[in-house]
Amino acid sequence: MQILHNDEPLRLWKTYNLNVPYAGFARLGRDWKEDKVCSPFSRIYYTVHGEGMIHLPDRDIPLLEGKVYLIPAGLFFSYDCDNYMEQLFFHVNLTHKNGIDLFRNCKQIYVRDASPQEMESILMLYQSENIADAFRLKSVLFQELADFMAMAGLGEVQSRNYSPLVEQMFLLAQNPVSAGHHINELAEKLHVSTSTLSKRFRQETGMAPREYLEQLVISRACTLLLADELSIADVAEELGFTDQFYFAKYFKKQMHVSPSGYRRQMKMTGKGD
């Protein structure tokens, strides 16, 4: 007997985690309108009927019947509907163990065609209360993400291995996520020089350590602001800011909206549907 092994799929399954914090089927009209939206999750939109519009700084993208869209986490956009649209949507995070959403640094929206039968099938799966259908639905979402990953050219880039040093930095930076983390502090904990850690991190990730740490803080802040039970002061404290005013200044610089404005915006859009 001969057994061939490929450990790569097992490694990648352990490297990425799929979370679906929110989903829904929406019947939308002219009140579906918001400017400068930016979410800590990626959005998958199935346009079942009607039409809407997504506005990016450099172009407009129509949400057309019979098409599926992926709007990457961290992308700024506006949207509206002139008449009527039926939309099945999923908020998803496909998160690497470094804490960053796979699609976060993508700068465009991805789209593919879907047949009426495909639209009907996924809508039936979403409406079902059967456990087998729930797993079938999740497999559909994995397939969608795989297709969009290929469109974005992420397959090879995001499957790389990292050195133990960079892996350890990922763990330290996320436990807990804090605005108080600095590269020199992390280097000291890892018993290497700041220059060694910075150089190795840039080489392996293509990001400066400061950029990575800021992405973690902003992404976590956006997620915490969706929790109604937390005040702005609570969020600031959990993220290690000296006070909520400094947190508000930091957040607005990155997101172009205040923390309270962001929370209000997301509530108005049904958690960002």
N, C-alpha and C positions, 0 to 999 in steps of 0.2 A: 504493500500500500504506500502510495506517495501523497503527501499533503503539502500543498503550496500555501504559503502564508503571505498576506499583505497587511501589515499592521497600520498602514497609513489611515484607512478609514476609521479604525478604532481610535487612533490618536486625535484625528480631527473631530470626531464626535465628542471627545472629552474636552477639546479645546474651545468649542463654541456651544453656547446655550441659547435655545430659542424660548423666549417668553412672549406671551400674548396677553398684555394687561387689559385690553378692552377691544370690543368688537360690536357691530350693530348693523341693522338694516335701516336706512334712513330714507324718508320721503321728504325731499327738500324743495323749497321755493325761493322766492326773492329775499327772504330773511337769512338765507345761507350766504353770509358775506363777512369777510374779515381781512384785515390788512396785517402784513408783517408777522405772519405766524411762523413759529420755529418750535419743533417738538423734540423731546428727548428720545422719541421712538420713531421708527420708520412707519409709513402708512401704505397699506395695500388697498387700493380702491377698485372695486368692480362697478362699472357704470352699467346698470341693468336696463335703465330706461331714461330717456331725456338727455339733457346736456348741461354741463357747467363749464367753468373756466378757471384755470390756474394761471396766476400772473407771476412771472419771475422778473428780475430787474431788466433782463435783456430780451425777453420774449414772452408771448402768451401761449399757453398750451390748452386746447379745448379738451374737456372731459367728454368723450363721445360714447354713445351707446355701443355696447359690444366690445369694449376695450378694458384692459386691466392696466393699472398704473402703480408704480412704486415711487413714493416720495421719500427720499432718504432722511434719516434723522439728522437734525442740525441744519437743514436747508431752510433759508428764509423764503417765504412765498406768500402771496395773497390769493383769495379765491372768491368766487361769487357764482350765482345762478340767476339768469335772466327770467327763467320761466319755471321749469319743473325738472327734477331729476330724482331717480331712484338709485340708491347707491348701497352696496354691501361693502363694509370697510373693516379692516383689521389693523390695530396698532401692534406692531411687532418690534422686538429687539432681538437681533441675532448678535449676541455679545461674545467677543473674544475674552479669554481669561485675563487679558490686560484691562478689562472693564470698558472698552470702547466698542460701540456698535459697529458692525462690519461695514455698514453703508455710510457711516457718519461723515466722512470726508468727500463723499461724492457730490458733485456740483450740478447735477442735472436730474431730471425726472425720466424714468424709464417706462416704456409702454409696449404692450403687445396686444394682438387681436385675440378675441375669444368668441367661439361660436355660440349661438343661442342655446344649444344643447348643453354646452359647458357651463354657461351662466346658470341655467336651470338646475344643473346637477349640484353646483357648489351652494346655491341658495337652499336647495333641499337638504344638503348635508348640514348647513348652518342652522336650519330650523328644526332638525331632528334632535330628539332627546335620547337617542340610542348610543350606547358607549362605543360600539363599533364604528358608527358614523362619525363620532367625535375624533377617533383616531384616523379615519379616512380623511376628515377635514384637515387635520394637522399635517398629514402627508401631502395634501394639496398645497398647503402653505409652504412646506419645505420645497416642493417642486417649483412653486412660483419664485421663491427666493433663489433657488439654484439657477433658474432661467435669467433672472435679473442680475445675479452675480456674474453670469457669463457676459451679459450685455455690458456690464460695467468693467469687465476685464479684471475681476477680483480673484478669480480662481487660483492662479499661481501665486500672486503677491501675498495673499492672506494665508497660505498653507505652510509658510516657512517655519523652521524651527528657531527657537531663541536660545541663547546661551543661559546657563544656570544663573549668571549674574543678573541678566536682564529679567529673567523669570522672577528672581527674588525681588527685584525692584517693583515689578508689577504687583506682587503680593503686599509689599510694604506700603505702596502708594494707595492701595484700596482698603487697607485695614487699620484705621478707617480712612475714607476719603476726607481730606482736610485741606483748607486753604493755607494751613500752617506748614505743609510739607515743602521743603526746598531741597534742591539737588545735593547741597553740601551736607545737610542733615541725613539724607538717605545714604549718601556715600560713606559717611561715618559709621552708620549702622551696618553697612555691608563690608566695612573694613577695606575700602579701596579709596583712592584719591578721587576728588571731584572731577578732575580732568579725565581720568580713566573711565569713570562711569558715564560721563557725558559723551565721550567719544564712542564708547561701545554702544550706548543707547542710540545715538544718531546713526551709526553704521547699520544696526540691525533693524531699526524701526522706520528710519527716514524722517523722524521727528526729533525736535529738540526736547529735552526733558521738561522744560518749562511749559512748552505747548501741550505736552501730554498731561501734565498735572492740571493745567487750566481746563482742558477738555473734561477730565474727570470731575472737577469741581462744578463746572457749569452743567454738565449732564445730570449730576446728582442733585444739584439745586433745582433744576427744572422738574425732576421727578418728585422731590420732596414738596414742591409748591403745589403739586396736584392733590396733596393730602389735606383735606379740609381741617383736620384736627390740629394741624401744626400752624402756629402763628409765624409771621415773618421773623420775629425774634428767635423762635424755636429753630427755624431753618438755619439762621445765621449761626446760632450756637452749635448746632450739630455739625456744621461744616467748619468750625474752628475760627470764625471771624471774631474780631474783638468786640464788635457791636453791629447792630442791624443796619446802621447808617453806612458803615463801610461796606457791608455786604451789598446794600442797595446800590451803592456807587459802582462797585465791582460788577454786579449783575447787569446793570444798565449799560455799562461800557461794552460788555460782550454781546448782550441780547437786544440792545436798542429799545428796551422797555423796562420799567421798574418791576421789581418782584411782585408787587400788588397788582400792577397792570397786567403782567403775564398771567397771574392766577385768574384774574377777572376775564381775560381774553379766552383762556382755555375753558373756563366754566361756561362762557357764553356759547361756545362751539361744541358743547356736549363732550368735554374732555378732548376736544380737538378733532372731532369727526370730520 
